[in-house]
Amino acid sequence: MEREISTMAMKLPELDRLVITVVTDNYYDALRPDAAIAARFRTRPGVSLHAEHGFSCFIETASQGREAAFMLDFGLDGAAINHNLEVLGIDLAKTDAFGLSHGHFDHWGALVDILALNREKIRKGTPLYLGEGAFETRYALVPGSADRLEIGRLDREALLALDLVTVREVKGPTEVIPGGFFTGPIERTTGYETASPLLLVQRGGEVEADTFSGEQAMAFNVRGRGLVVLSGCAHAGIVNTIMHVRRMAGMEKVHAIMGGFHLSHASPEKVEKTIADIKAIDPDYVIPAHCTGFEAVVRLSREMAGKFILNTAGTRYRFGA
């Protein structure tokens, strides 16, 4: 059962081991070498992997002999994501809970299909954690014009009709599996990580700027290493997200940050300020993915060369023992 935490700092329980497998991401490279904590998936004859503009991870935790599993975000293409799960050897029968970082289609697009394709494996009533506003209709403005593009909404009725998951809306920091936490709403404290004017949401019949007030990231505390921060998109800002997790956990040491940093199309000034603040935080590993953007990824690779790992779909990261 989930445990909601006070907004006051508390020490997160330590994990002996944390394994994060990237089920899909924007990029795949079969020739990319392994890294210190990263094992790459290798294409071979007849066995390939799907990459897309989407993000999904499978997370496994272990502490004091107790193991748990969680799937965060679901990418876009149901058949392709299911193919990746099979190729990567991920069995959804092990899943203790599911989670959605926020209500954009490249994170929930394959959810209903994945559940339907695996209905015989998934335990009825398995929790699906999400934040406020996950089911609202989203829009995007076309850059350079006033044209508004509808980018969809997660269909609550179709989801509930499967009768597989129990929807649980997260109001604050919440333990969703043993040693794995949703952050609750992320406080904005930096002056430069502001909401994009191009992203909109429909609330109460009105379309307004999307502040992503219900967006969730994940936090873990790995024994002897420190915090691991996993972001779906970081619309609230990756630095805001890291600082929020530090306050939530009541500790400073950050072992790794990974996921979408949402710096695609960001101004050079915003990218530079973000990198400067990440360097000041001094994590052991920086693993940008998904919506971070090519320019920001290149800058991070140069500025944090000893800590930077290029993410690819299918990569399995092991933190701890």
N, C-alpha and C positions, 0 to 999 in steps of 0.2 A: 504494500500500500504506500502511496506517495506520502511524503512528509513535507508540509509547508514550513518554511523557516522564517523567523522574524527578520525584518530588514536590518536589525542590528547584527553586527559581525558575529559569526560563530565559526569555529574551526571545522572545516570539512573533514569527514573521516578519510583516512589514508587508504589508498588502493595499493595492493602489491603489484598489480599488473593492469594496464589499460591497452587495449588493441583497437585501433580505428581503421577500418577498411573502407576505402573510397569506392563506393559502388559505381558511381558515375561522376564525371566532371567534364569541363569543356575541352579537355586536352588529353590525348593518349600518345605515348611514345614507347614502342616495344623495345627500343635500343637504349633507353635511359638506364644508367647504372643504378644499382642499389645504393642507399645511403646508410648512415650510421644506424638510424632507427626505422628505415624504410625499405621494404621488400617489394620490388616491382612485379607486376604480372607480365609473363612472357607469352606473346603470341606464338603459336605453333601451327603446323598444317591442320586445317579444319577447325581450329579453335581461335576465335577472335573476340574482341571486346568492343562494346559500343560506348562512344563518347558523344556528348550533346551539350547544348546550352542548358544545363541543369545540374543539380547537385543532390547527392545522396550518400549517406555513410551508414555503415553497420558497426556498432560499438559493443565491445565485450569488456567487462570489468571482473576483477577477481580480488578478493580480500578475505584473509583468514579462512581459506578453503571454500568460500562462497562465490559462485559465479553468476553473472547476469548478462543479459543482452538487450540491446535497444537499437531501433532503426530510426535515424534522424533524416527527415526529408526523403523525397521519392522521385526526383527528377521529372522527366516529361513523358517518355514513351514507355508504356506499360510492358509491352512484349520485350522491348530491348532491355529494360531494367531487370525483368525476370530472367532473361538470358544471362545478364551479367551476374546475377545472384547464383545461378546454376554453375556458370563457368568458374566463379570465385569460390565455390564450395560453401556458400552461405545457406544455412537451413533456417527458414523462418519459424520452424517449429520450436526453435530455441528462444524466440523473441519474448521477452517479458513485458515490453511496452513499445509503443511507437511514439514519435514526436514530430511536430511540424514547427519549423522556426518562424514562418510568417506566411501570409496569404498570397504569395505570388506563384503563378502557374508553373514556373520552372522548378518549384519545390514540392508542390502538391499534385502536379499534372498526372502522375502515374499512380497515385495513391489508391483510388478505387479499383483500378485494374490489377494492381499488385495484390490487394486483399482478395479480389475475386479469383485470381489465378492460383492463390495459395490457401483457399478457404478450408481445405482438409487439414492443413498444417497448423493454422492459427487457432489458438484457444479462444472460444467464445467469451466475450467480455474483456479481452485484452485492452488495457488503457491506451487511448490516443491523447497525448498531451499537446495542447496548443494555447496560444495567447488570445487576448481579446481582439476581435475583428478579423479572425482567420477566415470567416465565411463571407466577408463583404466583397462586393464587386470592385475591381481595380481598373484603373485607366492609366494610359501614358500619353503625354503630349508628344507629338512629332517635333523633334528639334527644328527650330527655325520657322515654325508655323503655329497656328492656333488649332490645328486638327487634333482631335482627341481619339485615341485608339482604345477600345475596350479590350482588356487583357484577361477577362474572365473572373470567375469565382469558384471556390471549392463548393461543390453541391452537397449540402448537408443531407438532403433527402436521399440522394443516391448512396451516400456513405452509410447512413443509418439503415437503409433498406437491406444492406448485406447482413445485418445482425451479427457482426463479428466484433466490433470494437465499442468501447464505452468512451465517449468524448469527455475529457476533463480539462476545463479551462483553468489555466495557471494565472493566479493573481499576484504572486510574489515568488521569491526563490523557493524552489520545490525539488525535493529528491525524487526523481522519476524511476531510477533503479538504484540499488545500493551503490553508493559512491559516485553516482552520476546525477547532476543537478541542472535543471532549467533555471535561468537567471531571474525570471520575472521581468517586469518592465525595466529597461536599461536607462539609467539616469544620464542625461546629456550635461557634461561639465566642460568640455572643450569649447572654445569659441568658434572653431572653424569646421566642426563636423555637423553641418546643418542639413536639414532635409532637402532632397532634390525637388525643385519646382516642377519637374517634368512628371512626377509620380503622384497620382490622385486616387482617391477612394470615395465610394458613395456611402454616405451615412445619413439616415433619416430622410431619404429622398433628395439630398443635396450632394453634389460632387465638390470635394474640397481637397486641399493638400493632404497628402498621406504622411503622417508623422511616425507611423509604425510603432505606435504606443504599446502594442501587444507583442512586438518581436521578441523572440527568445534566442539566447545563445546557450551553450553548455559549459559547465565547469567541472573539473576533476582535480583531486589532490593526490599525486602519485608519491608514494613513500620515498623519502630521500631525494626527490627531484624537485617537487613544487607543483604549481598550478599548470594545468593544461586547459586552454581556452579554445573552444570550437565554435565557430560562427557559421551560420548559413549564408548570410549576406552582409551583416553589419550595417544596415541602413542607419542605425543610431551612431555609427562610427566605430571603427575597430579599437581606437584608443579609449573611447568612452566605454566600450564593452570590457576591455581589459581592466580598466580602473574600477568599473562596477563589480567585476568578479573579485578583485583584490579587497574591496570594502566588504563584500558579502562574505568572503572567506576569512577575513581578518588576518591576512598574510600578504607579504610582498613578493616573494620569489615566484617568478613565472618561468616554468620549464619550456613550454611551447605554446605558440599561437598558430592556429590553422583555420582554413576555411575561406569564405568570401570576405574580402575587405571593402568591397563596393567603392573602388577607386577608378573604375572604368569611366572615361570622359571627365574625370575630376581635373580641376585646374592644376597646373604645375605647383602652385603655391600650396594647395591642399595636400598634394602628394608629398612635398618636401616636409611640411609640418608633421604629417603623419609618420613619416620615416624617422624624423628627428625624435619624436616622442617614443616610438617603438625602440629606437636605439637607447634612449634614456631608461626605458623599462628593463632592457638588457635580458631578453629571454634567451634560453639556450638554443631554441630552434624557431625559425619563422617559416611557415608553410602556406603561402598565399594560394588561393584557388578561385575557381568559378568567376565571379564578377570583379575580381581585383583589377583586371585590365592589364594589357600587355606592357604599357609604358611603366606602370607602377611595379609590375613584377620585375622588369628589367632593372629599375632603380634599386629595388630591394636586393636583387641578386648582386648588384655591385657594392651597395653600401653595407650589406650584412653578409658578405660572402662566406664567412666561416660558420654562419648560423642558418643560412638560407637553404631550403630544399624545394626544388621544383616539383609541384604536385602533378601526378598523372592519374587518370582513371585506373582503378584496379590496384593502386598502391596500398599496402598494409603497413601501418605504423604501429610499432610496439614500444610502449613506454613502461619502464620499470622492469621487474624481474622477468 
